[in-house]
Amino acid sequence: MEGSMGEQGDVGSDDKVLRVVLRATDVLAAAFDFKDGLRELARLLVEDVSDICLIDVLEGDEIVRVAALHRDEQAQALVDELRERYPPVPGGPHPVATAIATRGVQWRRDMPVEFLRDTTQDARHLELVETLRFSSYVTVPIVARGEVMGAVTTVRIGSRAPFDDGEVALLADLARRAALHLHNARLYEEREIALNRLRRFQEVTDLALAALPIDDFIDEVMLRLQRAVQADTARVLLVTEDARSLHGGGSIGLGDGAGWKDEVPIGFGFAGHIAESRKMLVVFPPSSDFEFASPALGDLAVIAGVPLLVGETLIGVLHVGRRALPAFEDEDLTLLQLAAERIAVAIHESQQFERERQKTLALQSSLLPSALTPIPGCEAAAGYWPADHTMAVGGDFYDIFEIDEQRVGLLIGDVAGKGVVAAAFTGLARHTVRTGARHTQRVDEPLLWLHQAMTEHAEDYCTALFGWFIR
């Protein structure tokens, strides 16, 4: 005889099952780990209600068996094989698949060989359930707030009395009670996973790292990413100016450079392929015929790489590897992808900043004196050291120049602001003071000329000190 139940009204009075229901409610209320709660539920059920308990959960489109217990420890190996080799197939004839699909209880007082043959996947599967002597079962779906989370199956074996209507009703009630607690535990677990993922992501992509010089930034990011995904190696390669190849931006765990190429043509090797396809790539070198440009990569068990992109602009390639399995999990690959997006932006902005900085330095250098006029009885030298390499070039300027046969002028100052505009006004300041000094005998007059010029041509201000030496 078999049955199918939807919503249950009256609850039976079987004392053992009722005790399990009450105990399970307390245990599940204290469970913060979703799967641990299900395993504890299985343990309670095999103590008083059934001989075997199987618990399955939905993960995406798959049914995953998270618990499989036998009352007799000597038979546990057979149940373990059921768990590992024969999880229910969604949409198949197995009672678990049916209970999940219909959200209704599935049960039988007896389990004839024809039923077992129809619900098993192959000869070994049938042999297992016959060896275990399945005789009666109840499968109840776990449904919380409209979401089907999985199913609990209790099995009796041999000559033990089959499940009756009252026990089935109690087990259905247990599933309803358990569902809410397990749903909350899953939400808590998912929240913790999300927070952990966020912490890992923030550690790798800490915006404060952007203040480091580009080489130090890359080294620190590789080190943090290596720790976050538990990799043995990490490497960043950057696109060359002609966009035809990648060159070494830094590496961890790949030796002293003898085992890897410092420059890889785009389209060749692991990194070159990623750069060309602009897609993530995961390769298992021992079982792959992939051609590696760097021999050190071929010695890894698994390697995962992603392109560094800013919009449509390729910045480079980032890859991590392990010398031994397991492979990188989906969460590791997601972190790798997200980190690559942030890292690419940081590198791109750093490269743009450095290009602009070099242009401004060149402009500033052209506006400062190439040589200092000698001062009788003195030694003169000049140097420029930014307080912070990340700061844009400022408006600092200086000059020592001959005014006439008797006088040598000394000028030092700072135009407010940074960058090209400030650098350009340093030229205005120098040449204005030079011109003023040659047209007056008053030492303060050149700075008055500068004041007038800055008032007419600049919105910002300039501080300056000027004087002259008499030969």
C-alpha positions as CSV (number, residue, x, y, z in Angstrom):
1,M,0.0,0.0,0.0
2,E,1.2,3.5,-0.8
3,G,-0.1,7.0,0.0
4,S,0.3,10.6,-0.8
5,M,-0.5,13.3,1.7
6,G,-0.8,17.1,1.4
7,E,-1.7,19.3,4.4
8,Q,-2.2,17.3,7.6
9,G,-4.9,18.2,10.1
10,D,-5.1,15.9,13.1
11,V,-1.9,14.7,14.6
12,G,-1.6,11.1,15.7
13,S,-0.6,10.0,19.2
14,D,2.3,7.6,18.7
15,D,4.4,8.4,21.8
16,K,7.8,7.7,20.3
17,V,7.3,9.9,17.3
18,L,5.7,12.6,19.4
19,R,8.8,12.6,21.7
20,V,11.1,13.0,18.7
21,V,9.0,15.8,17.4
22,L,9.4,17.7,20.6
23,R,13.1,17.0,21.0
24,A,13.7,17.9,17.3
25,T,12.0,21.2,17.8
26,D,14.3,22.1,20.6
27,V,17.4,20.9,18.8
28,L,16.5,22.7,15.5
29,A,15.7,25.9,17.4
30,A,19.3,26.1,18.6
31,A,20.8,25.3,15.2
32,F,22.7,28.1,13.5
33,D,24.2,25.8,10.8
34,F,21.6,24.6,8.3
35,K,23.2,21.3,7.4
36,D,24.4,20.5,10.9
37,G,20.8,21.0,12.0
38,L,19.6,18.4,9.4
39,R,22.3,15.9,10.5
40,E,21.1,16.3,14.1
41,L,17.6,15.7,13.0
42,A,18.6,12.5,11.2
43,R,20.3,11.3,14.4
44,L,17.2,11.8,16.4
45,L,15.0,10.0,13.9
46,V,17.1,6.8,13.8
47,E,17.2,6.6,17.6
48,D,13.4,6.1,18.0
49,V,11.4,6.3,14.7
50,S,13.3,4.6,11.9
51,D,16.2,2.4,11.1
52,I,17.5,4.6,8.3
53,C,17.2,8.4,7.8
54,L,18.1,10.1,4.5
55,I,17.9,13.9,4.2
56,D,18.2,15.8,0.9
57,V,18.3,19.5,0.1
58,L,17.8,21.5,-3.0
59,E,20.9,23.3,-4.2
60,G,20.1,25.1,-7.4
61,D,18.8,22.5,-9.8
62,E,20.4,19.6,-8.0
63,I,19.3,17.4,-5.1
64,V,22.2,17.0,-2.6
65,R,22.1,14.3,0.1
66,V,23.5,15.9,3.3
67,A,22.7,13.2,5.8
68,A,22.4,9.4,5.7
69,L,22.4,7.5,8.9
70,H,21.7,3.8,9.9
71,R,20.7,2.7,13.4
72,D,23.3,-0.1,13.1
73,E,26.9,1.2,12.8
74,Q,27.9,-2.0,11.0
75,A,25.6,-1.2,8.1
76,Q,26.6,2.5,7.9
77,A,29.0,1.9,5.1
78,L,26.2,0.8,2.8
79,V,24.1,3.9,3.6
80,D,27.3,6.0,3.0
81,E,27.5,4.5,-0.5
82,L,23.8,5.4,-1.1
83,R,24.6,9.0,-0.1
84,E,27.8,9.3,-2.2
85,R,26.7,7.5,-5.3
86,Y,23.0,7.7,-5.6
87,P,21.5,11.1,-4.7
88,P,17.9,11.5,-6.1
89,V,17.6,12.8,-9.6
90,P,15.3,15.8,-10.0
91,G,12.2,14.9,-12.0
92,G,12.9,11.2,-11.6
93,P,10.8,8.4,-10.0
94,H,12.5,8.5,-6.6
95,P,10.1,9.4,-3.8
96,V,12.3,12.4,-2.8
97,A,12.1,13.9,-6.3
98,T,8.3,13.4,-6.2
99,A,7.9,14.9,-2.7
100,I,9.9,18.0,-3.7
101,A,8.0,18.4,-7.0
102,T,4.5,17.9,-5.5
103,R,5.2,19.3,-2.0
104,G,3.3,16.3,-0.7
105,V,4.2,13.4,1.6
106,Q,5.1,10.1,-0.1
107,W,4.9,6.9,1.9
108,R,4.4,3.1,1.6
109,R,3.7,0.4,4.2
110,D,5.6,-2.0,2.0
111,M,8.3,-1.8,-0.6
112,P,8.0,-4.7,-3.1
113,V,10.9,-5.5,-5.4
114,E,9.0,-4.0,-8.4
115,F,8.9,-0.6,-6.5
116,L,12.5,-0.8,-5.6
117,R,13.5,-1.6,-9.2
118,D,11.5,1.3,-10.5
119,T,13.0,3.8,-8.0
120,T,16.7,2.8,-8.2
121,Q,19.2,4.0,-10.8
122,D,21.2,0.8,-11.6
123,A,21.9,-2.8,-10.5
124,R,24.2,-1.7,-7.7
125,H,21.7,0.7,-6.4
126,L,19.0,-2.0,-6.3
127,E,21.5,-4.4,-4.6
128,L,22.1,-1.9,-1.9
129,V,18.5,-1.3,-0.9
130,E,17.8,-5.0,-1.1
131,T,20.8,-5.7,1.1
132,L,19.6,-3.1,3.6
133,R,16.2,-4.7,3.5
134,F,14.0,-1.7,2.9
135,S,10.5,-2.5,3.9
136,S,8.5,0.7,4.6
137,Y,9.3,4.4,4.2
138,V,7.9,8.0,4.6
139,T,9.3,11.0,2.7
140,V,8.1,14.4,3.8
141,P,9.1,17.7,2.0
142,I,10.7,20.5,3.9
143,V,8.8,23.7,2.9
144,A,9.2,27.1,4.6
145,R,7.6,30.3,3.5
146,G,6.7,28.9,0.1
147,E,10.2,27.6,-0.6
148,V,10.9,23.9,-1.0
149,M,14.2,23.3,0.8
150,G,14.5,19.5,0.6
151,A,13.0,16.4,2.0
152,V,13.4,14.0,5.0
153,T,13.1,10.2,4.4
154,T,12.7,7.7,7.2
155,V,13.0,4.0,6.3
156,R,12.2,0.9,8.3
157,I,13.8,-2.4,7.4
158,G,13.2,-6.2,7.7
159,S,10.3,-7.4,9.7
160,R,9.8,-4.2,11.7
161,A,6.2,-2.8,11.7
162,P,5.5,-0.5,8.9
163,F,4.7,3.2,9.3
164,D,1.0,3.9,10.0
165,D,-1.2,6.9,9.3
166,G,-0.6,8.4,12.7
167,E,3.2,8.2,12.4
168,V,3.1,9.7,8.9
169,A,1.0,12.6,10.2
170,L,3.5,13.2,13.0
171,L,6.4,13.1,10.6
172,A,4.7,15.6,8.3
173,D,4.1,17.9,11.3
174,L,7.8,17.5,12.3
175,A,8.8,18.6,8.8
176,R,6.6,21.7,9.0
177,R,8.1,22.6,12.5
178,A,11.6,21.9,11.3
179,A,11.2,23.9,8.1
180,L,11.0,27.3,9.8
181,H,13.9,26.7,12.1
182,L,16.0,25.4,9.2
183,H,15.0,28.3,7.0
184,N,16.2,30.7,9.6
185,A,19.4,28.7,10.0
186,R,20.0,28.8,6.3
187,L,19.4,32.6,6.2
188,Y,21.9,33.0,9.0
189,E,24.4,30.8,7.3
190,E,23.9,32.7,4.0
191,R,24.3,36.0,5.8
192,E,27.6,34.8,7.4
193,I,28.8,33.6,4.0
194,A,28.0,37.0,2.5
195,L,29.7,38.9,5.2
196,N,32.8,36.7,4.9
197,R,32.8,37.2,1.2
198,L,32.6,40.9,1.7
199,R,35.4,40.9,4.2
200,R,37.6,38.9,1.8
201,F,36.8,41.3,-1.0
202,Q,37.5,44.4,1.1
203,E,40.8,43.0,2.3
204,V,41.9,42.4,-1.3
205,T,40.6,45.6,-2.8
206,D,41.2,48.0,0.1
207,L,41.1,51.5,-1.4
208,A,44.0,52.6,0.9
209,L,46.2,50.4,-1.2
210,A,45.8,52.8,-4.1
211,A,48.1,55.3,-2.3
212,L,51.0,52.9,-2.7
213,P,53.5,53.2,-5.7
214,I,52.2,51.0,-8.6
215,D,54.8,48.2,-8.0
216,D,54.1,48.1,-4.3
217,F,50.4,48.2,-4.9
218,I,50.6,45.2,-7.3
219,D,52.8,43.2,-4.9
220,E,50.5,43.9,-1.9
221,V,47.3,43.0,-3.9
222,M,48.9,39.7,-5.1
223,L,49.8,38.8,-1.5
224,R,46.3,39.5,-0.2
225,L,44.6,37.7,-3.0
226,Q,46.9,34.7,-2.6
227,R,45.9,34.5,1.1
228,A,42.2,35.1,0.3
229,V,41.8,32.2,-2.1
230,Q,44.5,30.0,-0.5
231,A,46.7,30.0,-3.6
232,D,50.3,29.0,-3.9
233,T,51.1,31.4,-6.7
234,A,49.9,34.8,-8.0
235,R,50.9,36.9,-10.9
236,V,50.0,40.2,-12.6
237,L,51.0,40.9,-16.2
238,L,50.4,44.4,-17.7
239,V,49.8,45.3,-21.3
240,T,52.8,46.9,-23.1
241,E,52.4,50.3,-24.7
242,D,52.1,48.8,-28.2
243,A,49.3,46.5,-26.9
244,R,51.0,43.5,-28.5
245,S,52.2,41.7,-25.5
246,L,52.1,41.4,-21.7
247,H,55.1,42.1,-19.4
248,G,55.7,41.1,-15.8
249,G,54.0,43.3,-13.3
250,G,54.9,41.0,-10.4
251,S,54.7,37.4,-9.2
252,I,54.5,35.3,-6.0
253,G,55.4,31.7,-5.7
254,L,56.8,31.2,-9.2
255,G,60.5,31.3,-8.3
256,D,63.2,33.7,-9.3
257,G,62.0,34.2,-12.9
258,A,63.8,31.4,-14.6
259,G,60.6,29.4,-14.8
260,W,58.4,32.1,-16.3
261,K,58.6,34.6,-19.2
262,D,58.8,38.3,-18.4
263,E,57.1,39.1,-21.7
264,V,54.3,37.1,-23.3
265,P,52.7,37.9,-26.7
266,I,49.0,38.4,-26.6
267,G,47.3,35.2,-27.9
268,F,50.1,32.9,-26.7
269,G,50.3,30.9,-23.5
270,F,47.9,31.0,-20.6
271,A,48.0,34.7,-19.9
272,G,48.1,35.6,-23.6
273,H,45.0,33.6,-24.3
274,I,43.1,35.3,-21.5
275,A,44.2,38.7,-22.8
276,E,43.0,37.8,-26.3
277,S,39.7,36.3,-25.3
278,R,39.1,38.7,-22.4
279,K,37.4,35.9,-20.5
280,M,38.2,34.0,-17.3
281,L,40.1,30.7,-17.8
282,V,40.6,27.8,-15.5
283,V,43.0,25.0,-16.5
284,F,44.3,21.8,-14.8
285,P,47.8,21.5,-16.3
286,P,48.4,17.8,-15.5
287,S,45.4,16.8,-17.6
288,S,45.5,19.6,-20.2
289,D,47.2,19.9,-23.5
290,F,47.3,23.7,-23.1
291,E,50.6,25.2,-24.1
292,F,52.2,27.3,-21.4
293,A,54.6,30.1,-22.2
294,S,56.1,29.8,-18.7
295,P,57.2,26.3,-17.6
296,A,56.4,27.1,-13.9
297,L,52.7,27.2,-14.7
298,G,52.8,23.7,-16.2
299,D,53.8,22.3,-12.8
300,L,50.7,23.6,-11.0
301,A,47.6,21.4,-10.3
302,V,45.2,24.1,-11.2
303,I,45.5,27.7,-12.4
304,A,42.7,30.4,-12.8
305,G,43.1,33.7,-14.5
306,V,41.0,36.7,-15.4
307,P,41.6,39.8,-17.6
308,L,42.1,43.2,-16.0
309,L,39.7,45.4,-17.9
310,V,38.5,49.0,-17.6
311,G,35.5,49.2,-19.9
312,E,36.9,47.9,-23.2
313,T,40.5,48.8,-22.3
314,L,42.7,45.8,-21.5
315,I,45.1,46.7,-18.6
316,G,46.6,43.2,-18.1
317,V,46.0,39.7,-16.7
318,L,45.8,38.4,-13.1
319,H,46.2,34.7,-12.4
320,V,46.5,32.5,-9.3
321,G,47.4,28.8,-9.0
322,R,47.6,25.8,-6.6
323,R,50.3,23.1,-6.6
324,A,47.7,20.6,-5.3
325,L,44.0,20.1,-5.6
326,P,41.2,20.9,-4.6
327,A,40.3,23.2,-7.4
328,F,39.2,26.8,-6.8
329,E,35.6,27.0,-5.6
330,D,33.0,29.2,-7.3
331,E,33.3,31.7,-4.5
332,D,37.1,31.9,-5.0
333,L,36.5,32.6,-8.7
334,T,33.9,35.2,-8.0
335,L,36.3,36.9,-5.6
336,L,39.0,36.7,-8.3
337,Q,36.7,38.4,-10.8
338,L,35.5,41.1,-8.5
339,A,39.0,41.8,-7.3
340,A,40.3,42.0,-10.9
341,E,37.7,44.7,-11.7
342,R,38.8,46.9,-8.8
343,I,42.5,46.2,-9.3
344,A,42.2,47.1,-13.0
345,V,40.7,50.5,-12.2
346,A,43.4,51.2,-9.6
347,I,46.2,50.3,-12.0
348,H,44.6,52.2,-14.8
349,E,44.3,55.3,-12.7
350,S,47.8,55.0,-11.3
351,Q,49.2,54.6,-14.8
352,Q,47.2,57.7,-16.0
353,F,48.4,59.6,-12.9
354,E,52.0,58.7,-13.6
355,R,51.8,59.7,-17.2
356,E,50.4,63.1,-16.3
357,R,52.9,63.4,-13.5
358,Q,55.8,62.8,-15.9
359,K,54.4,65.4,-18.4
360,T,54.1,67.9,-15.6
361,L,57.6,67.2,-14.3
362,A,58.9,67.7,-17.8
363,L,57.1,71.0,-18.1
364,Q,58.3,72.1,-14.7
365,S,61.9,71.1,-15.5
366,S,61.8,73.1,-18.7
367,L,60.6,76.2,-16.7
368,L,63.3,76.0,-14.0
369,P,66.9,77.1,-14.6
370,S,69.1,74.5,-16.2
371,A,72.1,76.0,-14.3
372,L,72.6,78.3,-11.4
373,T,74.6,81.5,-11.8
374,P,77.7,81.4,-9.5
375,I,77.6,83.6,-6.4
376,P,81.0,85.0,-5.4
377,G,82.1,83.5,-2.0
378,C,79.1,81.0,-2.0
379,E,78.3,77.5,-3.2
380,A,74.8,77.2,-4.6
381,A,72.8,74.0,-5.2
382,A,69.1,73.2,-5.8
383,G,67.0,70.1,-5.5
384,Y,63.3,69.1,-5.6
385,W,61.9,66.3,-3.5
386,P,58.1,65.9,-3.4
387,A,56.9,65.2,0.2
388,D,54.7,62.3,-1.2
389,H,55.2,60.5,-4.6
390,T,51.4,60.4,-5.0
391,M,51.1,64.1,-4.9
392,A,50.8,66.0,-8.2
393,V,53.7,68.2,-9.2
394,G,53.3,71.5,-7.5
395,G,54.2,75.1,-8.2
396,D,57.5,75.3,-6.4
397,F,60.2,77.3,-8.2
398,Y,63.6,78.8,-7.6
399,D,66.2,80.8,-9.6
400,I,69.7,82.3,-9.2
401,F,70.5,84.7,-12.1
402,E,72.7,87.6,-13.0
403,I,71.0,91.0,-12.9
404,D,73.9,93.1,-13.9
405,E,77.7,93.3,-13.3
406,Q,77.2,94.1,-9.6
407,R,74.1,92.1,-8.7
408,V,73.1,88.4,-8.6
409,G,69.4,87.7,-7.9
410,L,68.1,84.9,-5.6
411,L,64.4,83.8,-6.0
412,I,62.4,81.1,-4.3
413,G,58.6,80.7,-4.2
414,D,55.5,78.6,-4.6
415,V,52.5,79.1,-6.8
416,A,49.3,77.8,-5.2
417,G,47.8,74.7,-6.8
418,K,49.1,71.5,-8.4
419,G,49.7,70.1,-11.8
420,V,50.2,71.6,-15.2
421,V,48.6,74.9,-14.5
422,A,50.7,75.5,-11.3
423,A,53.8,74.5,-13.2
424,A,53.1,76.9,-16.0
425,F,52.7,79.8,-13.6
426,T,56.2,79.1,-12.2
427,G,57.5,80.2,-15.5
428,L,55.5,83.4,-15.4
429,A,56.8,84.0,-11.8
430,R,60.5,83.5,-12.7
431,H,60.5,85.5,-15.9
432,T,58.5,88.4,-14.3
433,V,60.9,88.7,-11.4
434,R,63.9,88.5,-13.8
435,T,62.5,91.3,-16.0
436,G,61.6,93.4,-13.0
437,A,65.0,93.1,-11.4
438,R,66.7,94.3,-14.5
439,H,64.5,97.5,-14.6
440,T,64.8,98.7,-11.1
441,Q,67.3,99.4,-8.3
442,R,64.7,98.7,-5.6
443,V,64.9,95.1,-4.2
444,D,61.1,95.0,-3.5
445,E,60.1,96.2,-7.0
446,P,60.4,92.8,-8.8
447,L,57.9,91.2,-6.4
448,L,55.5,94.1,-7.0
449,W,55.7,93.3,-10.7
450,L,55.0,89.6,-9.9
451,H,52.0,90.6,-7.8
452,Q,50.6,92.6,-10.7
453,A,51.1,89.8,-13.1
454,M,49.5,87.2,-10.8
455,T,46.5,89.5,-10.3
456,E,46.0,89.8,-14.0
457,H,46.6,86.2,-15.0
458,A,45.9,83.8,-12.1
459,E,43.1,83.2,-9.7
460,D,45.3,81.6,-7.1
461,Y,48.2,83.3,-5.1
462,C,51.9,83.0,-5.0
463,T,54.3,83.2,-2.1
464,A,57.9,84.3,-2.9
465,L,61.2,85.5,-1.5
466,F,63.5,87.6,-3.5
467,G,66.8,89.3,-2.8
468,W,70.2,90.0,-4.4
469,F,73.8,89.7,-3.7
470,I,76.2,92.6,-4.4
471,R,79.4,91.4,-5.9
